[in-house]
Amino acid sequence: MSITRRQLMGASLVSCASLASLSMRPALAQSKLLKLVVPLTPGTTPDTIARAIGPLLAARLDMNVVVENRVGASGLIGMSSVAKSNDPATLMVVPATTVTLPLLYKNVDFDVLGSFSPITQATSSSFVLCVHASTNVKTFAEFVSWAKAGPKHMYATPGNGTHHHLMMELLKQMAGFDLEHIPYKGSAPAVNDFVGGQVPAMFLPIQVAVPWAAQGRIRILGGSLKERHPGFPDIPSLHELGVKDYQVDPWFAIWGTPNMPAASVESYRAAISAALNDVSVRANFAKQGLLIKTGSPAELLEAAKAEQALWTRVVSRLNIKPE
């Protein structure tokens, strides 16, 4: 059977296209399934990030993408599964505060900095200090006076080691007041009790707090970033309200399984960066108060080390014993 020159060229083009598609898939991750492990519940920011970029990663890497919520123990269960995996087609989306887990829990069976391959930071945001409307506290100065006056007031968090918890403890140390920590098992019950008035104070993600404040249920006193959040310029920072150099950047990042080949890391980093900078993703995240914050694996590792150093100082002053 004779084969024409045109047929040969056509076959060559198809072959090249197939190879190009395959080459987009990370080295040694020739599985058609990419898992994005989220060690927290659906609806949390890491879950939002994973589900937003999943379809774009699928198209760019020519892989099926599934988001797997492996929850429990403030993220330890999901993180441990990734730390013990040798699957190069598994990534993990987590908040910065996961580096504090050894400070708060005894049975951490992996190195929170050394067990994973850094890929890239993903997003940043801001948390805001809030009080329930029933407190009649309208400014940060009034909040400090209210906290100092007693009786000892409470603040809610979704649990030990969360951004909500560590931010308030840092603020307490820097501003010289005290509140009693009431840890809940997850964001929903903590927010429900705070908005319902059972607990009078809480740090909340800015995009969660603004709608409740607009309804008059809570008041926003100040933001956690040193500069004002560009999406909410009317909300002052705690730094400018007098807590000099208060700066907590609640960033989120993507990590891979241990000892991932450099070629795979770069393939994932490039695909994730492209997905996060997609026009529709950026617009969607902006509505949620999320700022795109990508970078190199080395920059992620340095940011994680700085995060761990900061919270180690805070937790050591609290004399918290690991559970």
C-alpha positions in Angstrom: 0.0 0.0 0.0 1.5 3.3 -1.1 1.6 6.3 1.3 1.5 9.8 -0.2 3.8 12.6 0.9 0.7 14.5 2.2 -0.3 11.5 4.3 3.2 11.3 5.8 3.1 15.0 6.7 -0.3 14.6 8.2 0.8 11.7 10.3 3.9 13.6 11.4 1.8 16.6 12.5 -0.5 14.4 14.5 2.5 12.7 16.1 4.1 16.0 17.0 0.8 17.3 18.5 0.5 14.2 20.6 4.1 14.5 21.8 3.6 18.2 22.6 0.5 17.4 24.7 2.4 14.6 26.5 5.4 16.9 27.1 3.1 19.3 29.0 2.5 16.5 31.5 5.0 16.7 34.3 8.0 14.3 34.1 7.3 10.9 35.7 3.7 11.9 36.2 2.4 10.1 33.1 -0.8 9.1 34.9 -3.8 10.7 33.4 -5.1 11.6 36.9 -3.9 14.5 38.9 -5.0 14.7 42.5 -5.3 18.0 44.3 -5.4 17.1 48.0 -7.1 19.6 50.3 -6.6 18.6 53.9 -9.5 20.9 55.0 -13.3 21.0 54.5 -15.1 22.0 51.3 -15.7 25.7 51.1 -12.4 26.7 52.7 -10.0 28.9 50.8 -7.7 26.0 49.8 -10.7 24.1 48.5 -11.8 27.2 46.5 -8.4 27.5 45.0 -8.2 23.9 44.0 -11.6 23.8 42.4 -11.0 27.1 40.5 -7.7 26.0 38.9 -8.6 22.3 38.5 -10.2 22.6 35.0 -7.5 24.8 33.7 -4.8 22.5 34.9 -6.6 19.6 33.3 -6.6 21.4 29.9 -3.0 22.6 30.1 -1.5 19.3 31.4 -3.8 16.9 29.5 -4.8 15.2 32.7 -8.0 14.6 34.5 -8.0 16.5 37.8 -9.8 15.6 40.9 -10.0 17.5 44.2 -9.8 15.3 47.2 -10.8 16.6 50.6 -8.9 14.5 53.2 -9.9 16.3 56.5 -9.1 15.8 60.1 -6.8 17.0 62.9 -6.5 20.5 61.6 -5.1 19.2 58.3 -2.7 16.6 59.7 -4.4 13.6 58.1 -4.4 14.9 54.6 -0.9 16.4 54.8 0.5 13.1 56.3 -1.0 11.2 53.3 0.9 13.5 50.9 4.1 13.4 52.9 4.1 9.5 52.6 3.2 9.4 49.0 5.5 8.7 46.1 3.0 9.7 43.5 4.3 12.6 41.4 0.7 13.2 40.2 -0.4 14.4 43.6 -0.4 18.0 44.8 -1.6 19.6 48.0 -3.2 23.0 48.6 -2.8 24.4 52.1 -2.7 27.6 54.2 0.5 29.1 55.5 -0.3 28.2 59.0 0.2 24.4 58.4 3.9 25.0 59.3 2.8 25.5 62.9 1.2 22.1 63.4 4.3 20.6 65.3 3.9 23.4 67.8 0.3 22.4 68.6 0.2 18.6 68.1 2.4 15.9 69.4 1.9 13.2 66.8 3.1 15.0 63.6 4.8 12.1 61.8 6.3 14.2 59.0 8.6 17.2 58.6 6.2 20.1 57.7 9.0 21.9 55.7 11.1 19.0 54.6 8.5 16.4 53.5 7.1 18.2 50.6 8.3 19.7 47.3 7.5 23.4 47.1 5.7 24.4 43.9 4.4 27.9 44.3 2.4 30.3 46.5 -1.1 30.7 45.1 -3.0 33.5 46.7 -3.0 36.0 49.5 -5.7 37.9 51.3 -6.4 39.8 54.5 -8.2 38.9 57.7 -10.0 41.6 59.7 -10.6 42.0 63.4 -14.3 42.0 64.1 -16.7 42.5 67.0 -20.4 41.7 67.3 -22.7 44.7 67.0 -24.0 44.1 70.5 -20.7 45.1 72.1 -21.1 48.7 71.1 -17.3 48.7 70.3 -16.9 50.9 67.2 -13.1 51.5 67.0 -9.9 49.6 67.6 -9.0 51.9 70.5 -12.4 51.1 72.1 -11.8 47.4 71.5 -8.5 47.5 73.5 -10.2 49.4 76.3 -13.2 47.0 76.3 -10.8 44.0 76.4 -8.8 45.4 79.2 -11.8 46.5 81.3 -13.1 43.0 81.9 -14.7 40.7 82.7 -12.5 38.6 80.4 -14.2 38.4 77.0 -14.0 35.5 74.6 -13.0 35.2 70.9 -13.9 32.4 68.5 -11.8 30.5 66.0 -12.2 27.4 63.8 -9.6 25.7 65.9 -6.0 25.7 67.3 -3.4 26.9 64.9 -5.7 28.5 62.4 -5.0 32.0 61.0 -7.9 33.2 63.2 -6.2 31.9 66.3 -2.6 32.9 65.7 -3.5 36.4 64.5 -5.5 37.2 67.6 -2.7 35.8 69.9 -0.1 38.0 68.1 -2.4 41.0 68.4 -2.9 40.3 72.1 0.9 40.3 72.6 1.5 43.4 70.6 -1.4 45.5 71.9 -1.3 44.3 75.5 -4.8 43.0 76.1 -6.2 39.6 76.9 -9.2 37.5 75.6 -10.2 33.9 76.2 -9.8 31.6 73.2 -12.8 29.5 72.3 -11.7 27.0 69.6 -14.5 25.4 67.5 -14.4 22.4 65.2 -14.5 24.2 61.9 -15.3 27.6 60.4 -19.1 27.2 60.1 -19.9 26.7 63.8 -17.4 29.4 64.9 -18.8 32.0 62.5 -22.4 31.1 63.3 -21.9 31.6 67.0 -19.9 34.8 66.4 -22.5 36.3 64.1 -25.2 35.1 66.5 -23.7 37.0 69.4 -22.7 34.0 71.5 -19.0 35.0 71.2 -18.2 38.7 70.8 -15.0 38.9 68.9 -13.2 37.1 66.0 -10.8 37.4 63.1 -12.5 36.7 59.8 -11.4 36.6 56.2 -12.2 40.0 54.8 -14.6 38.6 52.1 -16.5 36.8 54.8 -16.7 39.7 57.2 -17.8 42.5 54.7 -21.3 41.1 53.9 -22.1 40.6 57.6 -20.9 44.1 58.4 -23.1 45.5 55.6 -26.0 43.9 57.4 -25.1 45.5 60.7 -24.5 42.2 62.4 -20.8 42.8 63.1 -18.3 45.6 62.9 -14.9 45.5 61.2 -12.2 47.3 63.2 -9.0 46.7 61.2 -7.1 44.5 58.7 -4.2 42.2 59.2 -2.0 43.4 56.2 0.3 46.3 56.9 -1.1 48.1 53.9 -4.8 48.3 53.2 -6.3 45.5 51.0 -6.6 47.0 47.5 -10.1 45.5 47.1 -11.4 47.1 50.3 -9.5 50.4 50.6 -11.9 51.8 53.2 -10.8 49.3 55.9 -7.8 50.6 57.8 -4.9 48.3 58.8 -4.2 47.5 62.4 -0.7 48.8 61.7 -2.0 52.3 60.9 -4.4 52.1 63.8 -1.5 52.0 66.2 -0.3 48.4 66.4 3.0 49.3 64.8 4.4 46.7 62.3 1.5 44.3 62.8 1.5 42.3 59.5 0.0 38.9 58.9 -0.4 37.8 55.3 -2.7 34.8 55.1 -1.3 33.2 52.0 -2.0 29.8 50.5 0.3 27.6 48.6 0.7 24.4 46.6 3.1 21.7 47.4 4.0 18.3 45.8 5.0 14.9 47.1 8.5 14.4 48.5 11.6 14.6 46.2 9.6 15.5 43.1 11.9 15.9 40.1 12.7 19.5 39.1 11.2 19.0 35.7 7.8 18.0 37.3 8.0 20.9 39.7 8.5 23.4 36.9 5.7 21.9 34.8 3.3 22.2 37.7 4.5 25.7 38.6 4.0 27.0 35.1 0.6 25.4 34.7 -0.6 26.7 38.1 0.7 30.2 37.5 -1.1 30.3 34.1 -4.3 29.0 35.7 -4.2 31.5 38.6 -3.6 34.4 36.1 -6.4 33.4 33.9 -8.7 36.4 33.5 -11.8 34.6 34.8 -10.0 33.1 37.7 -8.5 36.5 38.7 -11.9 38.2 38.5 -13.6 35.4 40.5 -10.9 35.6 43.2 -11.0 39.4 43.4 -14.7 39.1 44.3 -13.6 36.9 47.2 -10.8 39.2 48.4 -8.1 36.8 47.1 -5.0 38.3 45.6 -2.9 36.3 43.1 0.5 35.6 44.7 2.6 33.2 42.6 6.4 32.7 42.7 9.2 30.3 42.6 9.6 27.1 44.7 12.6 28.8 46.5 10.4 31.8 47.4 7.7 29.6 48.7 10.2 27.7 50.9 11.6 30.9 52.3 8.1 32.3 53.0 7.2 29.1 54.9 10.4 29.3 57.0 9.6 32.9 57.9 6.0 31.9 58.8 7.2 29.1 61.0 9.7 31.4 62.8 7.0 34.0 63.4 4.5 31.7 64.9 7.1 29.7 66.9 7.8 33.0 68.8 4.1 33.6 69.3 3.3 30.1 70.5 6.3 29.8 72.8 5.2 32.9 74.7 1.7 31.3 75.1 3.3 28.2 76.7 0.9 26.0 74.7 1.6 22.3 75.2 1.1 20.2 72.1 -2.1 18.2 72.3 
